[in-house]
Amino acid sequence: MWRPTVDEIEQLYERHAKHLEATHWGKFLALAPDGRYLVGEDDVAVVEEALKKFGQGNFVLMRVGTKSAYRMRQVQVISQRYPFLEVDWQVGQHRERTWAYADTGFEGALCVPDDRRHRLGQAIATVQVTLADASSQVQDAFVGTIALVGIWEILPILILALGNEFLLGRRVLDRYKVTFDRGWQVIVEKV
C-alpha cells in the first residue's frame, strides 16, 4: 500500500495536477503515484472509480486547489487583546462588532455601555442586578443575538445597558472552553 508523506503528495500534485486548478477548482481528485488522476464532483464516485483504475491503496484523495479532501474544522478563536473577545451583537436593526471584556464574574450574557440604550429600542423586561459592590439596581433588558467573531454561532440572549464598557458574561462563555493564558491571550474553543 502506497503511503506518501505530505511533501511527496505536494510534489506529485505540482507535477501532475496543478494545471487542473484553472478548470476544476474544488473538485475531488484521486491522484496515483505515477501521475494518473481522476476528477469528479462526488468523493465516493471518485474513490470507486479510482479503486477500479488504480487499485486499493494506490492513490490519494484530495481536492483540486485546496489539496485537502476534507477540512476538519477546529473552531477556535485566539484573542491577543487579553482579556477581551471580539463579538458581533444585534438588537432589532442595531448591529455592532466590538471588543468585550470576558468577565467570569458576570452571570448574564452581554452588558453594553449605557450610552447605547437609545439605539436598542423598547426594552422587553426589567431585571434586578446585583453589582460587584453588592448594591442592587433595576435595569432594562433587551432581546438580541450575539456571536463570537471567528466562531459565528449565533446565540439568542438578553442584553443589559449598564455602565461604560462591554462585558461578555458567563451565559455566553459557559458554552465554550475558555482559557485565560497567563495574561497574554484568551483562547475560546467550541468543543
Phi and psi restraints in degrees (value plus and minus 20) as a CYANA .aco file:
   2 TRP   PHI     -98.8   -58.8
   2 TRP   PSI     104.0   144.0
   3 ARG   PHI    -152.1  -112.1
   3 ARG   PSI      62.7   102.7
   4 PRO   PHI     -96.4   -56.4
   4 PRO   PSI     140.3   180.3
   5 THR   PHI    -102.4   -62.4
   5 THR   PSI     148.0   188.0
   6 VAL   PHI     -80.2   -40.2
   6 VAL   PSI     -60.9   -20.9
   7 ASP   PHI     -83.8   -43.8
   7 ASP   PSI     -60.5   -20.5
   8 GLU   PHI     -83.8   -43.8
   8 GLU   PSI     -61.1   -21.1
   9 ILE   PHI     -84.0   -44.0
   9 ILE   PSI     -63.3   -23.3
  10 GLU   PHI     -77.7   -37.7
  10 GLU   PSI     -66.5   -26.5
  11 GLN   PHI     -84.3   -44.3
  11 GLN   PSI     -63.3   -23.3
  12 LEU   PHI     -82.4   -42.4
  12 LEU   PSI     -63.6   -23.6
  13 TYR   PHI     -81.3   -41.3
  13 TYR   PSI     -67.3   -27.3
  14 GLU   PHI     -80.3   -40.3
  14 GLU   PSI     -60.7   -20.7
  15 ARG   PHI     -93.1   -53.1
  15 ARG   PSI     -59.3   -19.3
  16 HIS   PHI    -136.7   -96.7
  16 HIS   PSI     -36.3     3.7
  17 ALA   PHI    -149.6  -109.6
  17 ALA   PSI     -29.2    10.8
  18 LYS   PHI     -74.8   -34.8
  18 LYS   PSI     -58.1   -18.1
  19 HIS   PHI     -82.0   -42.0
  19 HIS   PSI     -38.7     1.3
  20 LEU   PHI     -92.9   -52.9
  20 LEU   PSI     -36.3     3.7
  21 GLU   PHI     -79.7   -39.7
  21 GLU   PSI     -53.5   -13.5
  22 ALA   PHI     -87.0   -47.0
  22 ALA   PSI     -49.4    -9.4
  23 THR   PHI    -141.2  -101.2
  23 THR   PSI     -34.6     5.4
  24 HIS   PHI    -150.0  -110.0
  24 HIS   PSI       4.8    44.8
  25 TRP   PHI     -72.5   -32.5
  25 TRP   PSI     110.2   150.2
  26 GLY   PHI      65.7   105.7
  26 GLY   PSI     -29.2    10.8
  27 LYS   PHI     -98.8   -58.8
  27 LYS   PSI     137.4   177.4
  28 PHE   PHI     -93.8   -53.8
  28 PHE   PSI     123.1   163.1
  29 LEU   PHI    -152.5  -112.5
  29 LEU   PSI     104.6   144.6
  30 ALA   PHI    -122.7   -82.7
  30 ALA   PSI      99.8   139.8
  31 LEU   PHI    -139.3   -99.3
  31 LEU   PSI     101.6   141.6
  32 ALA   PHI    -109.3   -69.3
  32 ALA   PSI     139.8   179.8
  33 PRO   PHI     -83.6   -43.6
  33 PRO   PSI     -42.7    -2.7
  34 ASP   PHI    -108.9   -68.9
  34 ASP   PSI     -16.8    23.2
  35 GLY   PHI      77.4   117.4
  35 GLY   PSI     -29.3    10.7
  36 ARG   PHI     -88.4   -48.4
  36 ARG   PSI     131.9   171.9
  37 TYR   PHI    -170.5  -130.5
  37 TYR   PSI     141.9   181.9
  38 LEU   PHI    -150.8  -110.8
  38 LEU   PSI     123.5   163.5
  39 VAL   PHI    -148.2  -108.2
  39 VAL   PSI     120.9   160.9
  40 GLY   PHI    -185.6  -145.6
  40 GLY   PSI     150.2   190.2
  41 GLU   PHI    -100.5   -60.5
  41 GLU   PSI     -49.4    -9.4
  42 ASP   PHI    -129.8   -89.8
  42 ASP   PSI     106.4   146.4
  43 ASP   PHI     -82.9   -42.9
  43 ASP   PSI     -62.3   -22.3
  44 VAL   PHI     -86.0   -46.0
  44 VAL   PSI     -63.6   -23.6
  45 ALA   PHI     -82.4   -42.4
  45 ALA   PSI     -60.7   -20.7
  46 VAL   PHI     -85.1   -45.1
  46 VAL   PSI     -63.6   -23.6
  47 VAL   PHI     -84.5   -44.5
  47 VAL   PSI     -63.5   -23.5
  48 GLU   PHI     -80.5   -40.5
  48 GLU   PSI     -64.3   -24.3
  49 GLU   PHI     -86.1   -46.1
  49 GLU   PSI     -60.4   -20.4
  50 ALA   PHI     -85.3   -45.3
  50 ALA   PSI     -56.0   -16.0
  51 LEU   PHI     -80.9   -40.9
  51 LEU   PSI     -60.8   -20.8
  52 LYS   PHI     -88.4   -48.4
  52 LYS   PSI     -63.6   -23.6
  53 LYS   PHI    -104.2   -64.2
  53 LYS   PSI     -59.3   -19.3
  54 PHE   PHI    -127.2   -87.2
  54 PHE   PSI     -41.2    -1.2
  55 GLY   PHI      70.5   110.5
  55 GLY   PSI     136.8   176.8
  56 GLN   PHI     -83.0   -43.0
  56 GLN   PSI     112.7   152.7
  57 GLY   PHI      57.3    97.3
  57 GLY   PSI      -9.6    30.4
  58 ASN   PHI    -134.7   -94.7
  58 ASN   PSI       9.5    49.5
  59 PHE   PHI    -181.1  -141.1
  59 PHE   PSI     143.3   183.3
  60 VAL   PHI    -141.6  -101.6
  60 VAL   PSI     119.5   159.5
  61 LEU   PHI    -118.2   -78.2
  61 LEU   PSI     113.5   153.5
  62 MET   PHI    -172.7  -132.7
  62 MET   PSI    -194.2  -154.2
  63 ARG   PHI    -136.9   -96.9
  63 ARG   PSI     124.2   164.2
  64 VAL   PHI     -85.9   -45.9
  64 VAL   PSI     108.9   148.9
  65 GLY   PHI      74.7   114.7
  65 GLY   PSI     -76.8   -36.8
  66 THR   PHI    -107.6   -67.6
  66 THR   PSI     -40.4    -0.4
  67 LYS   PHI      52.9    92.9
  67 LYS   PSI     -53.8   -13.8
  68 SER   PHI    -101.6   -61.6
  68 SER   PSI     117.3   157.3
  69 ALA   PHI     -90.0   -50.0
  69 ALA   PSI     -61.5   -21.5
  70 TYR   PHI    -156.6  -116.6
  70 TYR   PSI     130.2   170.2
  71 ARG   PHI    -130.1   -90.1
  71 ARG   PSI     103.2   143.2
  72 MET   PHI    -111.5   -71.5
  72 MET   PSI      85.0   125.0
  73 ARG   PHI     -99.2   -59.2
  73 ARG   PSI      94.8   134.8
  74 GLN   PHI    -116.1   -76.1
  74 GLN   PSI      90.6   130.6
  75 VAL   PHI    -106.5   -66.5
  75 VAL   PSI      86.1   126.1
  76 GLN   PHI    -166.7  -126.7
  76 GLN   PSI     121.9   161.9
  77 VAL   PHI    -144.7  -104.7
  77 VAL   PSI     113.6   153.6
  78 ILE   PHI    -140.7  -100.7
  78 ILE   PSI      99.3   139.3
  79 SER   PHI    -123.6   -83.6
  79 SER   PSI      99.8   139.8
  80 GLN   PHI    -101.9   -61.9
  80 GLN   PSI     -27.1    12.9
  81 ARG   PHI    -115.3   -75.3
  81 ARG   PSI      46.9    86.9
  82 TYR   PHI     -81.9   -41.9
  82 TYR   PSI     116.5   156.5
  83 PRO   PHI    -119.6   -79.6
  83 PRO   PSI      24.1    64.1
  84 PHE   PHI    -123.5   -83.5
  84 PHE   PSI     130.2   170.2
  85 LEU   PHI    -145.6  -105.6
  85 LEU   PSI     123.5   163.5
  86 GLU   PHI    -103.4   -63.4
  86 GLU   PSI     110.3   150.3
  87 VAL   PHI    -147.5  -107.5
  87 VAL   PSI     132.7   172.7
  88 ASP   PHI    -137.9   -97.9
  88 ASP   PSI      96.3   136.3
  89 TRP   PHI    -148.7  -108.7
  89 TRP   PSI     137.5   177.5
  90 GLN   PHI    -169.8  -129.8
  90 GLN   PSI     119.5   159.5
  91 VAL   PHI    -151.0  -111.0
  91 VAL   PSI      99.5   139.5
  92 GLY   PHI      36.3    76.3
  92 GLY   PSI    -145.3  -105.3
  93 GLN   PHI    -109.6   -69.6
  93 GLN   PSI     -28.6    11.4
  94 HIS   PHI    -106.1   -66.1
  94 HIS   PSI     103.5   143.5
  95 ARG   PHI    -152.9  -112.9
  95 ARG   PSI     118.9   158.9
  96 GLU   PHI    -161.0  -121.0
  96 GLU   PSI     131.3   171.3
  97 ARG   PHI    -137.9   -97.9
  97 ARG   PSI     106.4   146.4
  98 THR   PHI    -173.4  -133.4
  98 THR   PSI     152.8   192.8
  99 TRP   PHI    -116.8   -76.8
  99 TRP   PSI     109.8   149.8
 100 ALA   PHI    -139.6   -99.6
 100 ALA   PSI     120.6   160.6
 101 TYR   PHI     -90.8   -50.8
 101 TYR   PSI     101.8   141.8
 102 ALA   PHI     -95.3   -55.3
 102 ALA   PSI      83.0   123.0
 103 ASP   PHI    -132.3   -92.3
 103 ASP   PSI      80.4   120.4
 104 THR   PHI     -93.3   -53.3
 104 THR   PSI     -27.4    12.6
 105 GLY   PHI    -108.8   -68.8
 105 GLY   PSI     -29.2    10.8
 106 PHE   PHI    -117.6   -77.6
 106 PHE   PSI      97.2   137.2
 107 GLU   PHI    -100.8   -60.8
 107 GLU   PSI     -34.4     5.6
 108 GLY   PHI    -100.2   -60.2
 108 GLY   PSI    -186.0  -146.0
 109 ALA   PHI    -116.3   -76.3
 109 ALA   PSI     -79.3   -39.3
 110 LEU   PHI    -165.7  -125.7
 110 LEU   PSI     114.4   154.4
 111 CYS   PHI    -138.9   -98.9
 111 CYS   PSI     105.0   145.0
 112 VAL   PHI    -128.4   -88.4
 112 VAL   PSI     136.4   176.4
 113 PRO   PHI     -77.5   -37.5
 113 PRO   PSI     124.8   164.8
 114 ASP   PHI     -76.2   -36.2
 114 ASP   PSI     -48.5    -8.5
 115 ASP   PHI     -89.9   -49.9
 115 ASP   PSI     -27.4    12.6
 116 ARG   PHI    -107.4   -67.4
 116 ARG   PSI     -33.4     6.6
 117 ARG   PHI     -70.3   -30.3
 117 ARG   PSI     -63.5   -23.5
 118 HIS   PHI     -86.0   -46.0
 118 HIS   PSI     -37.3     2.7
 119 ARG   PHI    -107.8   -67.8
 119 ARG   PSI     -30.2     9.8
 120 LEU   PHI    -115.7   -75.7
 120 LEU   PSI     -23.4    16.6
 121 GLY   PHI      58.4    98.4
 121 GLY   PSI    -171.1  -131.1
 122 GLN   PHI    -101.4   -61.4
 122 GLN   PSI     110.0   150.0
 123 ALA   PHI     -86.6   -46.6
 123 ALA   PSI     128.3   168.3
 124 ILE   PHI    -121.8   -81.8
 124 ILE   PSI     -33.7     6.3
 125 ALA   PHI    -179.7  -139.7
 125 ALA   PSI     145.4   185.4
 126 THR   PHI    -132.4   -92.4
 126 THR   PSI     115.2   155.2
 127 VAL   PHI    -145.8  -105.8
 127 VAL   PSI     114.1   154.1
 128 GLN   PHI    -107.2   -67.2
 128 GLN   PSI     110.3   150.3
 129 VAL   PHI    -143.1  -103.1
 129 VAL   PSI     112.8   152.8
 130 THR   PHI    -116.7   -76.7
 130 THR   PSI     100.9   140.9
 131 LEU   PHI    -103.2   -63.2
 131 LEU   PSI     151.6   191.6
 132 ALA   PHI     -79.8   -39.8
 132 ALA   PSI     -48.9    -8.9
 133 ASP   PHI    -106.1   -66.1
 133 ASP   PSI      -9.3    30.7
 134 ALA   PHI      56.2    96.2
 134 ALA   PSI     -17.1    22.9
 135 SER   PHI    -100.3   -60.3
 135 SER   PSI     139.6   179.6
 136 SER   PHI    -135.5   -95.5
 136 SER   PSI     127.1   167.1
 137 GLN   PHI    -158.1  -118.1
 137 GLN   PSI     137.1   177.1
 138 VAL   PHI    -125.2   -85.2
 138 VAL   PSI     108.2   148.2
 139 GLN   PHI    -148.6  -108.6
 139 GLN   PSI     133.5   173.5
 140 ASP   PHI     -98.4   -58.4
 140 ASP   PSI     124.1   164.1
 141 ALA   PHI    -138.9   -98.9
 141 ALA   PSI     123.4   163.4
 142 PHE   PHI    -143.8  -103.8
 142 PHE   PSI     122.1   162.1
 143 VAL   PHI    -106.0   -66.0
 143 VAL   PSI     113.4   153.4
 144 GLY   PHI    -176.3  -136.3
 144 GLY   PSI    -185.9  -145.9
 145 THR   PHI    -153.1  -113.1
 145 THR   PSI     139.1   179.1
 146 ILE   PHI    -165.3  -125.3
 146 ILE   PSI     130.0   170.0
 147 ALA   PHI    -164.0  -124.0
 147 ALA   PSI     116.9   156.9
 148 LEU   PHI     -93.9   -53.9
 148 LEU   PSI     108.8   148.8
 149 VAL   PHI     -83.4   -43.4
 149 VAL   PSI     104.8   144.8
 150 GLY   PHI      86.9   126.9
 150 GLY   PSI     -50.1   -10.1
 151 ILE   PHI    -118.5   -78.5
 151 ILE   PSI     -61.4   -21.4
 152 TRP   PHI      41.6    81.6
 152 TRP   PSI       9.1    49.1
 153 GLU   PHI    -106.9   -66.9
 153 GLU   PSI      94.7   134.7
 154 ILE   PHI    -103.0   -63.0
 154 ILE   PSI     101.2   141.2
 155 LEU   PHI    -134.7   -94.7
 155 LEU   PSI     112.6   152.6
 156 PRO   PHI     -95.6   -55.6
 156 PRO   PSI     115.4   155.4
 157 ILE   PHI    -165.6  -125.6
 157 ILE   PSI     146.7   186.7
 158 LEU   PHI    -118.0   -78.0
 158 LEU   PSI     117.0   157.0
 159 ILE   PHI    -138.4   -98.4
 159 ILE   PSI     113.1   153.1
 160 LEU   PHI    -124.4   -84.4
 160 LEU   PSI     125.7   165.7
 161 ALA   PHI    -130.7   -90.7
 161 ALA   PSI      86.9   126.9
 162 LEU   PHI    -178.2  -138.2
 162 LEU   PSI     115.9   155.9
 163 GLY   PHI      58.9    98.9
 163 GLY   PSI    -174.2  -134.2
 164 ASN   PHI    -150.5  -110.5
 164 ASN   PSI      -4.0    36.0
 165 GLU   PHI    -163.8  -123.8
 165 GLU   PSI     145.3   185.3
 166 PHE   PHI    -107.3   -67.3
 166 PHE   PSI     106.3   146.3
 167 LEU   PHI    -140.2  -100.2
 167 LEU   PSI     106.4   146.4
 168 LEU   PHI    -121.7   -81.7
 168 LEU   PSI      99.4   139.4
 169 GLY   PHI    -124.7   -84.7
 169 GLY   PSI    -196.5  -156.5
 170 ARG   PHI     -84.5   -44.5
 170 ARG   PSI     -46.1    -6.1
 171 ARG   PHI     -79.3   -39.3
 171 ARG   PSI     -49.0    -9.0
 172 VAL   PHI    -116.9   -76.9
 172 VAL   PSI     -69.5   -29.5
 173 LEU   PHI     -79.4   -39.4
 173 LEU   PSI     -54.3   -14.3
 174 ASP   PHI     -88.2   -48.2
 174 ASP   PSI     -30.2     9.8
 175 ARG   PHI     -99.0   -59.0
 175 ARG   PSI     -31.5     8.5
 176 TYR   PHI    -149.7  -109.7
 176 TYR   PSI     146.6   186.6
 177 LYS   PHI    -108.1   -68.1
 177 LYS   PSI      97.0   137.0
 178 VAL   PHI    -136.7   -96.7
 178 VAL   PSI     106.9   146.9
 179 THR   PHI    -138.3   -98.3
 179 THR   PSI     102.5   142.5
 180 PHE   PHI    -114.0   -74.0
 180 PHE   PSI      80.0   120.0
 181 ASP   PHI    -108.5   -68.5
 181 ASP   PSI      70.8   110.8
 182 ARG   PHI      26.9    66.9
 182 ARG   PSI      14.6    54.6
 183 GLY   PHI      56.3    96.3
 183 GLY   PSI     -11.8    28.2
 184 TRP   PHI    -121.5   -81.5
 184 TRP   PSI     -61.9   -21.9
 185 GLN   PHI    -174.8  -134.8
 185 GLN   PSI     140.7   180.7
 186 VAL   PHI    -134.4   -94.4
 186 VAL   PSI     108.1   148.1
 187 ILE   PHI    -133.8   -93.8
 187 ILE   PSI     104.7   144.7
 188 VAL   PHI    -139.0   -99.0
 188 VAL   PSI     108.5   148.5
 189 GLU   PHI    -146.9  -106.9
 189 GLU   PSI     115.8   155.8
 190 LYS   PHI    -110.1   -70.1
 190 LYS   PSI      94.9   134.9
